[in-house]
Amino acid sequence: MTSTFDPQRVRAICFDVDGTLSDTDDLAVRRLSRFLRPVAWLRGEPAAQRLARRMVMAAETPLNQLYEATDRLGIDAFLFQLVHALRKVFPSRAAQYLLIPGVETMLATLSTRYPLAIVSARPRASTLAFLDHFGLRPYFGDCIATAETCERTKPDPSPLLWAAKCMGVPPEACLMVGDTTVDIRAGKAAGAQTVGVLCGFGEEGELRRAGADLILPSTADLPNYLP
């Protein structure tokens, strides 16, 4: 735990989705390793999984930079529409979701003490599909900020400021929980405290350099650090 975290300031909590509530990286590794099996056949399935994990983790930073660039250029909404149209033309198999272990218990515990919000760069449809798949939407009510909620998305502070207003608290009383530097930067820009979690795509060093006030192995550990 870093020394800058002040749990007494926290009056509301905002959560990222991918890598924070959703076990997105493990799901990506699982899918990619299927394609890498022929490459790693000499060393077996564990080698394919190790290679897949290295590739998934290495892709996190450039993908975040690409997404941030499309947001700055104002073409992210067009890209969402294009992806949505392509999915209609080329429908994929049913979506798969993984929940980070302990997340549901964590949300049930914290929801009795704090208002909760989602602050995600996912499209609204896929965000709600994930939450509904595990019955998590009631924990957040209407306080669900997605890629379409504000004109700008993370690392811009707009979605977090929107979520703070939705929960009826000042931004500086919020805690932004996420697994990447994008989440930490958005929280800092809004004046909120931030928690970096290591159950997703981010690594401890980069989360600390981005200014995370607290680093946790998993989102599920959060109740242990709040009064």
Secondary structure, DSSP 8 states (H G I E B T S, - for coil): --TT--GGG-SEEEE-SBTTTB-HHHHHHHHHHHHHTTTTTTT-HHHHHHHHHHHHHHHHHHHHHHHHHHHHHT-HHHHHHHHHHHHHHS--S-----B-TTHHHHHHHHTTTS-EEEE-SS-HHHHHHHHHHTT-GGGTTT-EE-TTTSSS-TTSSHHHHHHHHHHTS-GGGEEEEESSHHHHHHHHHHT-EEEEESSSS--HHHHHHHT-SEEES-GGGGGGG--
